[in-house]
């Protein structure tokens, strides 16, 4: 008796465990600024062709359909979903949200460039704009004057630092990718470019398809708790069904072992 059903059920259980891990991570980051949810994509494994399609039926005719049995499934990918998160007003001078395509450039610890959609920006002791984790933000940001009395950012990315000695005006840029789902997640709300994502294209906010800037707003995660709970229930039921198929196969094997008795 074939043990194929046992192994197929085991692959299903393993895959649904991965699915549940991804769903749990989405829910855990429901309040993370700029977080983009992930989804699991599955694919079927190779098939055992017991009777090939188009085989000779023994009468000179071709068999219109064959007999093939699959070997279960496996995880094909866990991809990021870059849909827009909700924008929430904060009234904080150093908060900004990106509506549409685009990332802020960030200097990583090894000197390379990372990318983020987390607009909860801070200022360090040298007046440099940083992320909440202390990474210096590039994208054209200039150092903040020590005597800053206010700042303003337009939708097109024009930044004005107001100080008693006069205003400082400059413009920031955003980076975008041909395949943002190909970015590598680094944690701390950061991504790194890969061969799959392509190289970063820089451009002005609110121009040529780049997203616009909303000052004193933050983009929240794009996780829907209700949808994730539904996904969790579906994953749980799929896990139980795969477990049931293993149990049923085991019971059938037990019946075979009892035949001689």
C-alpha positions in Angstrom: 0.0 0.0 0.0 1.4 3.4 -1.0 2.5 5.8 1.8 2.0 8.8 -0.6 -1.0 10.1 1.3 1.0 10.3 4.5 3.7 12.3 3.0 1.3 14.6 1.1 -0.6 15.3 4.3 2.7 16.1 6.1 3.6 18.6 3.4 0.2 20.2 3.8 0.6 20.5 7.6 4.1 22.0 7.3 2.9 24.5 4.7 0.0 25.6 6.9 2.3 26.1 9.8 4.4 28.5 7.7 1.1 30.2 6.6 0.1 30.6 10.3 3.6 32.0 11.1 3.2 34.7 8.4 -0.4 35.5 9.5 0.8 35.9 13.1 3.6 38.2 12.1 1.1 40.4 10.1 -1.2 40.6 13.2 1.8 41.4 15.5 2.7 44.4 13.3 -0.8 45.8 12.9 0.3 49.0 14.6 3.8 49.2 13.0 4.2 52.4 11.0 4.6 51.7 7.3 4.4 47.9 7.7 3.4 45.9 4.6 1.7 42.6 5.2 3.0 39.4 3.7 1.1 36.6 2.0 2.1 33.0 1.4 1.9 31.5 -2.1 1.8 27.7 -2.5 2.6 25.4 -5.4 1.9 21.7 -6.0 4.8 19.2 -6.1 5.7 16.7 -8.9 3.3 14.1 -10.0 3.5 10.3 -10.3 2.2 9.5 -13.8 0.7 6.0 -13.5 -0.9 6.2 -16.9 0.3 9.0 -19.2 -2.1 11.2 -21.1 -2.3 10.1 -24.7 -1.1 6.5 -24.0 -2.2 3.6 -26.2 -5.4 2.1 -24.8 -4.6 -1.3 -26.3 -7.0 -0.9 -29.1 -5.0 1.6 -31.1 -6.9 4.5 -29.6 -5.3 7.2 -27.4 -6.3 7.6 -23.7 -7.9 11.1 -23.5 -7.0 11.4 -19.8 -4.3 9.9 -17.7 -3.8 8.8 -14.1 -1.5 11.1 -12.1 -1.2 11.5 -8.3 0.4 14.5 -6.7 3.0 14.4 -4.0 1.6 17.3 -1.9 2.5 21.0 -1.9 5.2 23.4 -0.8 5.6 27.1 -0.1 6.5 28.9 -3.4 7.0 32.4 -1.9 6.2 34.8 0.9 5.6 38.1 -0.9 5.0 41.6 0.5 1.8 43.3 -0.4 2.5 47.0 -1.0 -1.0 48.4 -0.8 -1.5 51.8 0.8 -1.9 51.9 4.6 -4.2 54.3 6.4 -2.9 57.8 7.0 -3.2 59.1 10.5 -2.8 62.8 11.6 -0.2 63.3 14.3 0.6 67.0 14.3 4.3 66.2 14.9 6.7 68.4 12.9 9.0 65.5 12.0 6.3 63.0 10.9 5.5 62.4 7.3 3.6 59.9 5.3 4.0 58.7 1.7 0.8 58.3 -0.3 1.6 56.2 -3.3 4.8 54.7 -4.6 8.1 55.6 -2.9 10.5 55.0 -0.1 12.8 57.2 1.9 16.5 56.4 1.6 18.3 55.3 4.9 21.9 54.8 5.7 22.5 51.3 7.2 25.1 50.5 9.8 27.4 49.0 7.1 27.3 52.1 5.0 24.9 50.7 2.4 21.5 52.1 1.5 18.2 50.9 2.9 14.7 52.0 2.3 11.7 52.7 4.5 8.1 53.9 4.5 8.2 54.7 8.2 7.9 58.5 8.4 8.2 58.8 12.2 11.4 60.8 11.8 13.7 62.0 14.6 16.6 64.4 15.0 20.0 63.3 16.5 22.5 65.5 18.5 24.2 66.6 15.2 20.9 67.8 13.8 20.6 64.9 11.3 17.2 63.4 10.4 17.1 59.8 11.5 14.6 56.9 11.9 13.4 55.8 15.3 16.3 53.3 15.3 18.9 56.0 14.7 19.6 55.3 11.0 20.4 58.5 9.2 17.8 59.4 6.6 19.0 60.5 3.2 16.6 61.4 0.4 18.0 65.0 0.3 17.3 65.9 3.9 19.6 68.6 5.3 20.7 69.1 8.9 18.1 70.8 11.2 19.3 74.2 12.5 19.8 74.3 16.3 17.5 77.3 16.5 14.6 75.7 14.5 11.3 77.3 15.4 9.2 75.4 12.9 9.2 73.4 9.6 6.9 72.6 6.8 6.9 70.0 4.0 4.7 70.3 0.9 3.1 67.4 -1.0 5.8 67.8 -3.6 8.6 67.3 -1.0 9.7 70.9 -0.6 11.0 71.3 3.0 11.3 74.7 4.8 13.2 75.0 8.1 12.1 78.2 9.9 14.7 79.9 12.2 15.4 83.4 13.4 18.3 83.7 11.0 16.2 83.0 8.0 14.5 80.1 6.2 16.3 77.1 4.7 14.5 75.6 1.7 15.3 72.4 -0.1 13.5 69.4 -1.7 13.6 65.8 -0.8 13.3 62.9 -3.2 11.8 59.4 -3.1 13.0 56.1 -4.3 10.9 53.5 -6.1 11.4 50.0 -7.6 10.1 48.1 -10.6 9.3 45.2 -8.3 9.0 46.3 -4.7 7.9 42.8 -3.7 11.4 41.7 -4.5 12.9 43.9 -1.7 14.6 42.1 1.2 13.1 42.8 4.6 15.7 43.8 7.2 13.6 44.4 10.2 13.3 47.9 11.9 10.9 48.9 9.1 13.8 48.7 6.6 14.2 47.1 3.2 17.3 46.4 1.0 17.4 46.3 -2.8 18.0 43.0 -4.5 18.4 41.7 -8.0 14.7 40.9 -8.0 13.6 44.3 -6.9 15.9 46.1 -9.4 17.8 49.3 -8.7 16.2 52.3 -7.1 14.8 55.0 -9.3 14.9 58.5 -7.7 12.3 61.2 -8.4 10.4 64.1 -6.9 7.3 63.4 -4.9 4.0 64.0 -6.6 5.6 63.8 -10.1 5.9 61.1 -12.7 4.0 58.5 -10.7 5.9 59.0 -7.4 3.8 59.3 -4.3 3.1 62.5 -2.5 4.2 63.6 0.9 1.7 64.4 3.7 3.4 66.4 6.5 2.4 65.7 10.1 0.8 62.3 9.1 2.0 58.7 9.5 1.1 55.8 7.3 -0.1 52.9 9.5 0.2 49.2 8.5 -1.9 47.8 5.7 -2.9 44.8 7.8 -6.7 44.2 8.2 -7.2 42.4 11.5 -10.5 40.9 10.3 -9.0 39.5 7.1 -6.1 38.1 9.0 -8.4 36.4 11.5 -10.3 34.8 8.6 -7.0 33.7 7.1 -6.0 32.2 10.4 -9.3 30.2 10.6 -8.8 28.9 7.1 -5.2 27.9 7.8 -6.2 26.1 11.0 -9.0 24.2 9.2 -6.5 23.3 6.4 -4.0 22.1 9.0 -6.7 19.9 10.7 -7.8 18.4 7.3 -4.2 17.5 6.4 -3.8 16.0 9.9 -7.1 14.0 9.3 -5.8 12.7 6.0 -2.7 11.4 7.8 -4.8 9.8 10.5 -7.1 8.2 7.9 -4.1 6.8 6.0 -2.7 5.4 9.2 -6.1 3.7 9.9 -6.1 2.2 6.4 -2.6 0.8 6.9 -3.7 -0.6 10.2 -6.5 -2.4 8.5 -4.1 -3.9 5.9 -1.8 -5.2 8.7 -4.8 -7.0 10.3 -5.8 -8.9 7.1 -3.6 -11.9 7.8 -5.0 -12.3 11.3 
